[in-house]
């Protein structure tokens, strides 16, 4: 078959090289000889004689018709061969294009992989920078706060306030830089919490007054409508925007005043405006100043700065379902308008959070400055603090003592805080540890959100520097004696006084179900230990501490999954210093044995809603 194809191709090639005209002449000659010979042979074979007149007539007819047939045959062969060659070239070009496309796709895939790796490296770099730069900055903020609570001369108080304001301001600038990476990776998001708006504005006013003092400017805060005590918003992000606006106003105002005006309107819309008596901005620049890295060139003062603060603030405002815009006149000053949307919160005020007392806290931190600040704050609240400066020490202390909560720094000399959390959880799930307190990340890294920390084994996050209000809220959330309900879900669930709904919602349904399954497995063992310890106590009151220690485990385990009723009952058994403890301990123990499953059933029913 291949031979025939090759022979046919050689014939076609020869025909094309010979040309139509020559091929036609040659074809007529060969065809005439072939037809004449064939007719003579057939005449002799059939008739036995040759009729030359008929042969001559056939030759004349053939000479008249054959050239056209042969010529068109040659044309047809040429056209077919030309089409074949073009098709062959098209196929070759197509294969080449496919090959080039595959190479391009491979290059694009490699480029995308490289870009993803660059993004990862960038995120890791920003996380490292966040940790390394915020560590000394948080130390300055924390220590200055501690010193401001002491007895100082007015001059010392003024200097310390300046140090504290400068450090806080630097922290906001740094947050802008960190947000650049979040914008680039589309990870900028809000952490909505019940926030005391009036308290936030009061803090802004106090810091703003200190900011304007060096330039002898006046700052005023004016609230034109009644504001709710609590709003469901991201206080850090709102502060970040207002700080940017006030800092810009101070920077570009040489004399006069700066005013923050706050008002509310319908549909949960809140309006903030920061006006100054500075140099002003030309109208043609109003939109440009919100672009990344843009700086107004016509004003030498306006050309200072990084050109990112307003761009970041604009994005945060849009994220808050609002906007940020400016009105200005050259020589008469500027007014920046911020609108946000926020629902009113009906929740327990942060200052009235029920606070557990005399907690045993394991602080895992390797920076001396951070240890001093955090330990000072915790001890002022009346808690006992053990400090571990690396992962090995943390695990050793954890295995020797019982802690109510563990605060874990992420970057440590020998392992990360995530590694410690993973180790503790694995040992607990394997039954080696019979109690696991809440594990809270204590970090200066602002690159990740709470869900990312939870995915790596943490129960929650505390940011450095340690803010007293956030610490109290954290302790109330995980270890408080009562529950607060989450009133911000679109679909409200029934209120349960015996469940910590906020903690359950924070952990999520899947994690809570997993924790509850483990709790149901461990609780009978806890009860057996507690009953044995109580029986031993009746025979020998000196072993009372064993009853207290086991009750402490039950309290912590119940609290870590939101079983408030069980947590409160275990706390009664734990508090052996109460006057009526000896009279009631047996009743409390019987109630615990009889009704612990009731609280568990309530949680199971809630999770089914």
DRENVO-371867 format. One line per field, with one value per residue (C-alpha): residue in three letters; chain; x, y, z. Coordinates in steps of 0.5 Angstrom, whole numbers, always signed. Each point is the difference from the previous one (the first is absolute). Example, Ala and Ser with C-alpha at 12.3 -4.5 7.8 and 13.67 -1.06 7.14 Angstrom:
BEGIN
type <- [Ala,Ser]
mol <- [A,A]
u <- [+25,+2]
v <- [-9,+7]
w <- [+16,-2]
***
This chain:
BEGIN
type <- [Unk,Unk,Unk,Unk,Unk,Unk,Unk,Unk,Unk,Unk,Unk,Unk,Unk,Unk,Unk,Unk,Unk,Unk,Unk,Unk,Unk,Unk,Unk,Unk,Unk,Unk,Unk,Unk,Unk,Unk,Unk,Unk,Unk,Unk,Unk,Unk,Unk,Unk,Unk,Unk,Unk,Unk,Unk,Unk,Unk,Unk,Unk,Unk,Unk,Unk,Unk,Unk,Unk,Unk,Unk,Unk,Unk,Unk,Unk,Unk,Unk,Unk,Unk,Unk,Unk,Unk,Unk,Unk,Unk,Unk,Unk,Unk,Unk,Unk,Unk,Unk,Unk,Unk,Unk,Unk,Unk,Unk,Unk,Unk,Unk,Unk,Unk,Unk,Unk,Unk,Unk,Unk,Unk,Unk,Unk,Unk,Unk,Unk,Unk,Unk,Unk,Unk,Unk,Unk,Unk,Unk,Unk,Unk,Unk,Unk,Unk,Unk,Unk,Unk,Unk,Unk,Unk,Unk,Unk,Unk,Unk,Unk,Unk,Unk,Unk,Unk,Unk,Unk,Unk,Unk,Unk,Unk,Unk,Unk,Unk,Unk,Unk,Unk,Unk,Unk,Unk,Unk,Unk,Unk,Unk,Unk,Unk,Unk,Unk,Unk,Unk,Unk,Unk,Unk,Unk,Unk,Unk,Unk,Unk,Unk,Unk,Unk,Unk,Unk,Unk,Unk,Unk,Unk,Unk,Unk,Unk,Unk,Unk,Unk,Unk,Unk,Unk,Unk,Unk,Unk,Unk,Unk,Unk,Unk,Unk,Unk,Unk,Unk,Unk,Unk,Unk,Unk,Unk,Unk,Unk,Unk,Unk,Unk,Unk,Unk,Unk,Unk,Unk,Unk,Unk,Unk,Unk,Unk,Unk,Unk,Unk,Unk,Unk,Unk,Unk,Unk,Unk,Unk,Unk,Unk,Unk,Unk,Unk,Unk,Unk,Unk,Unk,Unk,Unk,Unk,Unk,Unk,Unk,Unk,Unk,Unk,Unk,Unk,Unk,Unk,Unk,Unk,Unk,Unk,Unk,Unk,Unk,Unk,Unk,Unk,Unk,Unk,Unk,Unk,Unk,Unk,Unk,Unk,Unk,Unk,Unk,Unk,Unk,Unk,Unk,Unk,Unk,Unk,Unk,Unk,Unk,Unk,Unk,Unk,Unk,Unk,Unk,Unk,Unk,Unk,Unk,Unk,Unk,Unk,Unk,Unk,Unk,Unk,Unk,Unk,Unk,Unk,Unk,Unk,Unk,Unk,Unk,Unk,Unk,Unk,Unk,Unk,Unk,Unk,Unk,Unk,Unk,Unk,Unk,Unk,Unk,Unk,Unk,Unk,Unk,Unk,Unk,Unk,Unk,Unk,Unk,Unk,Unk,Unk,Unk,Unk,Unk,Unk,Unk,Unk,Unk,Unk,Unk,Unk,Unk,Unk,Unk,Unk,Unk,Unk,Unk,Unk,Unk,Unk,Unk,Unk,Unk,Unk,Unk,Unk,Unk,Unk,Unk,Unk,Unk,Unk,Unk,Unk,Unk,Unk,Unk,Unk,Unk,Unk,Unk,Unk,Unk,Unk,Unk,Unk,Unk,Unk,Unk,Unk,Unk,Unk,Unk,Unk,Unk,Unk,Unk,Unk,Unk,Unk,Unk,Unk,Unk,Unk,Unk,Unk,Unk,Unk,Unk,Unk,Unk,Unk,Unk,Unk,Unk,Unk,Unk,Unk,Unk,Unk,Unk,Unk,Unk,Unk,Unk,Unk,Unk,Unk,Unk,Unk,Unk,Unk,Unk,Unk,Unk,Unk,Unk,Unk,Unk,Unk,Unk,Unk,Unk,Unk,Unk,Unk,Unk,Unk,Unk,Unk,Unk,Unk,Unk,Unk,Unk,Unk,Unk,Unk,Unk,Unk,Unk,Unk,Unk,Unk,Unk,Unk,Unk,Unk,Unk,Unk,Unk,Unk,Unk,Unk,Unk,Unk,Unk,Unk,Unk,Unk,Unk,Unk,Unk,Unk,Unk,Unk,Unk,Unk,Unk,Unk,Unk,Unk,Unk,Unk,Unk,Unk,Unk,Unk,Unk,Unk,Unk,Unk,Unk,Unk,Unk,Unk,Unk,Unk,Unk,Unk,Unk,Unk,Unk,Unk,Unk,Unk,Unk,Unk,Unk,Unk,Unk,Unk,Unk,Unk,Unk,Unk,Unk,Unk,Unk,Unk,Unk,Unk,Unk,Unk,Unk,Unk,Unk,Unk,Unk,Unk,Unk,Unk,Unk,Unk,Unk,Unk,Unk,Unk,Unk,Unk,Unk,Unk,Unk,Unk,Unk,Unk,Unk,Unk,Unk,Unk,Unk,Unk,Unk,Unk,Unk,Unk,Unk,Unk,Unk,Unk,Unk,Unk,Unk,Unk,Unk,Unk,Unk,Unk,Unk,Unk,Unk,Unk,Unk,Unk,Unk,Unk,Unk,Unk,Unk,Unk,Unk,Unk,Unk,Unk,Unk,Unk,Unk,Unk,Unk,Unk,Unk,Unk,Unk,Unk,Unk,Unk,Unk,Unk,Unk,Unk,Unk,Unk,Unk,Unk,Unk,Unk,Unk,Unk,Unk,Unk,Unk,Unk,Unk,Unk,Unk]
mol <- [A,A,A,A,A,A,A,A,A,A,A,A,A,A,A,A,A,A,A,A,A,A,A,A,A,A,A,A,A,A,A,A,A,A,A,A,A,A,A,A,A,A,A,A,A,A,A,A,A,A,A,A,A,A,A,A,A,A,A,A,A,A,A,A,A,A,A,A,A,A,A,A,A,A,A,A,A,A,A,A,A,A,A,A,A,A,A,A,A,A,A,A,A,A,A,A,A,A,A,A,A,A,A,A,A,A,A,A,A,A,A,A,A,A,A,A,A,A,A,A,A,A,A,A,A,A,A,A,A,A,A,A,A,A,A,A,A,A,A,A,A,A,A,A,A,A,A,A,A,A,A,A,A,A,A,A,A,A,A,A,A,A,A,A,A,A,A,A,A,A,A,A,A,A,A,A,A,A,A,A,A,A,A,A,A,A,A,A,A,A,A,A,A,A,A,A,A,A,A,A,A,A,A,A,A,A,A,A,A,A,A,A,A,A,A,A,A,A,A,A,A,A,A,A,A,A,A,A,A,A,A,A,A,A,A,A,A,A,A,A,A,A,A,A,A,A,A,A,A,A,A,A,A,A,A,A,A,A,A,A,A,A,A,A,A,A,A,A,A,A,A,A,A,A,A,A,A,A,A,A,A,A,A,A,A,A,A,A,A,A,A,A,A,A,A,A,A,A,A,A,A,A,A,A,A,A,A,A,A,A,A,A,A,A,A,A,A,A,A,A,A,A,A,A,A,A,A,A,A,A,A,A,A,A,A,A,A,A,A,A,A,A,A,A,A,A,A,A,A,A,A,A,A,A,A,A,A,A,A,A,A,A,A,A,A,A,A,A,A,A,A,A,A,A,A,A,A,A,A,A,A,A,A,A,A,A,A,A,A,A,A,A,A,A,A,A,A,A,A,A,A,A,A,A,A,A,A,A,A,A,A,A,A,A,A,A,A,A,A,A,A,A,A,A,A,A,A,A,A,A,A,A,A,A,A,A,A,A,A,A,A,A,A,A,A,A,A,A,A,A,A,A,A,A,A,A,A,A,A,A,A,A,A,A,A,A,A,A,A,A,A,A,A,A,A,A,A,A,A,A,A,A,A,A,A,A,A,A,A,A,A,A,A,A,A,A,A,A,A,A,A,A,A,A,A,A,A,A,A,A,A,A,A,A,A,A,A,A,A,A,A,A,A,A,A,A,A,A,A,A,A,A,A,A,A,A,A,A,A,A,A,A,A,A,A,A,A,A,A,A,A,A,A,A,A,A,A,A,A,A,A,A,A,A,A,A,A,A,A,A,A,A,A,A,A,A,A,A,A,A,A,A,A,A,A,A,A,A,A,A,A,A,A,A,A,A,A,A,A,A,A,A,A,A,A,A,A,A,A]
u <- [+0,+6,+3,-6,-1,+7,+0,-6,+3,+6,-5,-3,+6,+3,-7,+1,+7,-1,-6,-7,+2,+5,-4,-5,+4,+3,-7,-3,+6,+0,-7,-1,+6,-4,-7,+3,+3,-6,-5,+5,+1,-8,-2,+5,-2,-8,-1,+7,+1,+2,-5,+5,-6,-3,+7,+1,-7,+2,+7,-4,-5,+5,+5,-6,-2,+6,+4,-6,-1,+8,+0,-5,+3,+6,-3,-4,+6,+4,-6,+0,+7,+0,-5,+3,+7,-4,-4,+7,+3,-7,+1,+7,-1,-6,+5,+5,-5,-3,+8,+1,-7,+2,+7,-4,-4,+6,+3,-6,-1,+7,-1,-6,+3,+6,-5,-4,+7,+2,-7,+1,+7,-2,-6,+6,+4,-5,-2,+7,+1,-7,+3,+7,-2,-6,+3,+4,-5,-5,+5,+0,-8,-1,+6,-2,-8,+3,+4,-6,-4,+6,+2,+3,+1,-3,+6,+1,-7,+0,+6,-3,-6,+4,+4,-7,-3,+6,+0,-7,+0,+6,-4,-6,+5,+3,-7,-1,+6,-2,-7,+4,+1,-7,-3,+5,-2,-8,+1,-2,-6,-4,+0,-7,-1,-4,+3,-1,+0,+0,+6,+4,-2,+3,+6,+1,-1,+5,+5,-2,+1,+7,+2,-2,+4,+6,-3,-4,-6,-7,-4,-7,-5,-7,-6,-6,-5,-1,+5,-2,+5,+2,+1,+1,+7,+7,+3,+7,-2,-4,+6,+4,-4,-1,+8,+2,-5,+2,+7,+0,-4,+5,+6,-3,-3,+5,-5,-8,-3,-2,-7,-3,-8,-4,-7,-5,-6,-5,+2,+6,+4,+5,+4,+7,+3,+7,+1,+6,+2,+6,+3,-6,+0,-2,-6,+4,+3,-6,+0,+7,+2,-4,+5,+5,+7,-3,+3,-2,+5,-2,+1,+7,-4,-5,+6,+2,-2,+0,-7,-3,-4,-6,+0,+0,-6,-4,+0,-1,-6,-3,+1,-4,-6,+2,+4,+6,+0,+3,-3,+6,+2,+7,+2,-7,+1,-3,-5,+0,-6,-1,-6,-1,-6,+0,-6,-1,+2,-4,+5,+4,+5,+7,+1,-6,+3,+0,+7,+3,+5,+6,+2,+6,+3,+5,+4,+4,+4,+8,+1,+1,-3,-7,+1,+0,-6,-4,+2,-2,-7,-2,+3,-4,-6,+2,+2,+6,+5,+5,+5,+3,+5,+0,-4,+3,-1,-7,-1,+3,-4,-6,+1,+2,-6,-7,-1,-7,+3,+6,+2,+5,+5,+0,+8,+4,+8,-2,-7,-6,-6,-4,+5,-1,-8,+0,+4,-4,-7,+3,+2,-7,-3,+4,-2,+7,-2,-7,-1,+1,-1,-2,+7,+0,+5,+4,+3,+2,-1,-6,+0,-5,-7,-3,-3,+7,+3,-6,+2,+7,-2,-2,-6,+1,+4,+3,+4,+6,+0,-4,-6,-4,-7,+2,+3,-6,-5,+5,-1,-7,-1,+4,-1,-5,-6,-5,-2,-2,-4,+2,-5,+3,-2,-5,-4,+0,+0,-3,+3,+3,+3,+3,+4,+6,-3,+5,+6,-4,-1,+7,+2,-5,-4,+5,+5,-5,-3,+7,+2,-7,+1,+7,-3,-5,+5,+4,-5,-2,+8,+0,-6,+3,+6,-4,-5,+7,+3,-6,-1,+8,-2,-5,+5,+6,-2,+7,-1,-5,+5,-1,-8,+2,+5,-5,-6,+5,+1,-8,-1,+6,-3,-7,+2,+4,-6,-5,-4,-1,-5,+5,+6,-3,-2,+7,+3,-5,+4,+7,-1,+1,+2,-8,-3,-5,+4,+0,-7,-2,+6,-4,-7,+4,+4,-7,-3,+7,-1,-7,-1,+6,-3,-6,+5,+3,-7,-1,+6,-1,-7,+2,+5,-6,-3]
v <- [+0,+5,-2,+2,+6,+2,-2,+4,+6,+0,-1,+7,+3,-2,+3,+7,+0,-1,+5,+0,+1,-5,-5,+1,-1,-6,-3,+1,-4,-6,+0,+0,-6,-4,+1,-2,-6,-2,+1,-4,-6,+0,+0,-5,-4,+1,+1,-3,+6,+8,+5,+6,+5,-1,+0,+7,+2,-2,+4,+6,+0,-1,+5,+5,-2,-3,+7,+3,-6,-1,+8,+0,-6,+3,+6,-4,-4,+7,+3,-6,+0,+7,-1,-6,+5,+5,-4,-4,+7,+2,-6,+1,+7,-2,-5,+6,+4,-5,-1,+7,+1,-6,+3,+7,-4,-3,+7,+3,-6,+1,+8,-1,-5,+5,+5,-4,-1,+7,+2,-6,+3,+7,-2,-4,+6,+5,-5,+0,+8,+0,-4,+3,+7,+0,-3,+6,+4,-4,+1,+7,+1,-5,+3,+7,-2,-4,+7,+4,-3,+2,+6,+5,+7,+4,+1,-8,-1,+4,-3,-7,+2,+2,-6,-4,+4,-1,-7,-1,+5,-4,-7,+3,+2,-7,-3,+4,-3,-7,+1,+1,-7,-2,+4,-3,-7,+2,-2,+7,-2,+3,-3,+2,+1,+4,+6,+6,+6,+5,-3,-1,+8,+2,-4,+3,+7,-1,-2,+5,+6,-3,+0,+7,+3,+1,+4,+4,-2,-1,-6,-1,-6,+1,-5,+3,-6,-5,-6,-7,-3,-6,-1,-6,+2,-1,+5,-1,+2,+6,+3,-2,+5,+5,+0,+1,+6,+3,-1,+3,+6,+1,+0,+5,+5,+5,+4,+0,-6,-7,-3,-7,+0,-6,-1,-6,-1,-5,-7,-1,+6,+3,+6,+3,+6,+3,+7,+5,+7,-2,+1,-4,-4,+2,-3,-4,-4,-2,-7,-1,+1,-7,-4,-4,+4,+6,+7,+7,+3,+7,+1,-2,-2,-4,-4,-3,-7,-6,+1,-7,+3,+3,-6,-5,+4,+0,-7,-1,+4,-3,-7,+3,+2,+7,+5,+5,+7,+7,+7,+5,+7,+3,+4,-1,-7,-7,-5,-7,-4,-7,-4,-7,-5,-3,-4,+2,-5,-3,-3,+0,+6,-2,+3,-4,-7,-5,-1,-7,+2,-4,-3,-4,+2,-3,+6,-3,+6,+1,+8,+2,+7,-3,-5,+6,+4,-6,-3,+7,+0,-7,+1,+6,-3,-5,-6,-5,+0,-5,+2,-5,+3,-6,-6,-5,+4,+1,-7,-2,+5,-2,-7,+2,+5,+1,+6,+4,+3,+0,+6,-2,+4,-2,+1,-4,-2,-7,-1,+4,+1,-4,-6,+1,+0,-6,-4,+2,-2,-6,-3,+2,-4,-6,+1,+1,+7,+0,+7,+5,+8,+5,+1,+8,+2,+6,+4,+6,-3,+4,-4,-6,+0,-4,-5,-1,-1,-5,-4,-1,-2,+6,+2,+8,+5,+6,+5,+4,+5,-3,+4,-1,+0,-5,-4,+0,-1,-7,-2,+1,-3,-7,+0,+5,-2,+2,+0,+5,-1,+2,+5,+1,-6,+1,-6,+0,-6,-1,+3,-5,+2,-6,+0,+5,+2,+5,-6,-5,+5,+2,-8,-2,-5,-6,+2,+0,-6,-3,+3,-3,-7,+0,+3,-5,-5,+3,+2,-7,-1,+7,-2,-6,+3,+6,-5,-5,+7,+2,-7,+1,+7,-3,-5,+5,+8,+1,-2,+5,+3,-6,+2,+7,-2,-5,+5,+5,-4,-1,+7,+2,-6,+2,+8,-2,-2,+5,-5,+6,-4,-5,+5,+3,-6,-2,+6,+0,-7,+3,+6,-4,+7,+2,-1,-4,-5,-6,+1,+0,-4,-7,+3,+4,-7,-3,+5,+0,-8,+0,+6,+1,-3,+5,+6,-5,-1,+7,+1,-5,+2,+7,-2,-4,+7]
w <- [+0,+2,-7,-4,+4,-2,-7,-1,+4,-5,-6,+2,+2,-7,-3,+3,-2,-7,-1,-2,-8,+0,+4,-5,-6,+3,+2,-7,-3,+5,+0,-8,+0,+5,-3,-7,+2,+4,-5,-5,+4,+2,-7,-2,+6,-1,-8,-2,-5,+1,-2,-1,-2,+7,+3,-3,+2,+8,-1,-2,+5,+6,-3,+1,+7,+3,+1,+4,+5,+1,+1,+5,+4,+0,+3,+5,+2,+1,+4,+5,+1,+1,+5,+3,+1,+3,+5,+2,+1,+4,+4,+1,+3,+4,+3,+1,+3,+5,+2,+1,+4,+4,+1,+2,+5,+3,+1,+2,+5,+3,+0,+4,+5,+0,+2,+5,+3,+0,+3,+6,+1,+0,+5,+4,+0,+2,+6,+2,-1,+4,+6,+0,+0,+4,+6,+2,-2,+4,+6,-1,+0,+6,+5,-2,+2,+7,+2,-2,+6,+5,+4,-5,-1,-5,-4,+0,-1,-6,-3,+1,-3,-6,-1,+1,-6,-4,+1,-2,-6,-2,+1,-5,-5,+0,+0,-7,-2,+2,-4,-6,+0,+2,-6,-5,+2,+1,+8,+3,+4,+6,+7,+3,+7,+5,+1,+4,-5,+5,+4,-7,-1,+6,-1,-7,+4,+5,-5,-5,+5,+2,-8,-1,+6,-3,-6,+5,-4,+3,+0,+1,+0,-1,+0,-3,+1,+5,-1,+2,+6,-4,-8,-3,-4,-1,+5,-2,-7,+2,+4,-6,-4,+5,+2,-8,-1,+7,-1,-7,+2,+6,-6,-5,+5,+3,+4,+2,+2,-2,+1,+1,-2,+2,-2,-1,-5,-3,-2,+5,-4,+4,-2,+2,-3,+2,-2,+0,-1,-4,-7,-4,-6,-7,-3,-5,+5,+4,-3,-1,+7,+1,-5,+3,+0,-2,+2,-1,-4,+0,+8,+3,+6,-3,-4,+7,+3,-4,-4,+3,+6,-3,-5,+5,+4,-6,-1,+7,+0,-6,+3,+6,-5,+0,-4,+1,-4,+1,-1,+0,-2,-1,+6,+4,+2,-1,+2,+0,+0,+2,+0,+3,+1,+7,+4,+7,+5,+6,+4,+7,+0,+0,+7,+3,-3,+6,+1,+3,+6,+2,-7,-1,-6,-4,-4,-6,-2,-2,+0,+7,-2,-2,+7,+4,-3,+0,+7,+3,-3,+2,+7,+1,-2,+6,-5,+2,-6,-2,-6,-5,-5,-5,-2,+4,+7,-2,-1,+6,+4,-3,+2,+8,+1,-1,-4,-2,-6,-4,-4,-6,-4,-7,-1,+5,+0,-1,-3,-1,+4,-5,+1,+7,-1,-4,+5,+5,-3,-3,+7,+3,-6,+1,+8,+2,+3,+3,+0,-5,+1,-5,-4,-2,-5,+3,-6,-4,-7,-3,-6,+1,+3,+6,-5,-3,+8,+1,-6,+3,+7,+4,+3,+0,-1,+4,-3,+2,+4,+5,+1,+6,-3,-5,+5,+5,-6,-2,+7,+1,-7,+2,+8,+2,+5,-5,-7,-5,-6,-7,-2,-7,-4,-5,+2,+7,+5,+6,+6,+5,+7,+1,-7,-2,-7,-2,+2,-4,-6,+0,+0,-5,-1,-2,+5,+6,-2,-1,+7,+3,-2,+3,+7,+0,-1,+6,+5,+3,+1,+4,+4,+2,+2,+4,+3,+3,+2,+4,+3,+2,+3,+4,+3,+0,+0,-2,-7,-1,-5,-5,+0,-2,-5,-4,+1,-3,-6,-1,+0,-5,-5,+1,-1,-7,-3,+3,+5,+5,+5,+0,+1,+6,+3,+0,+2,+7,+1,-2,+5,+7,+3,+0,+7,-2,-4,+5,+1,-8,-3,+0,-3,-5,-2,+0,-5,-4,-1,-1,-5,-4,-6,+0,-1,-6,-3,+0,-4,-5,-1,-1,-5,-4,-1]
***
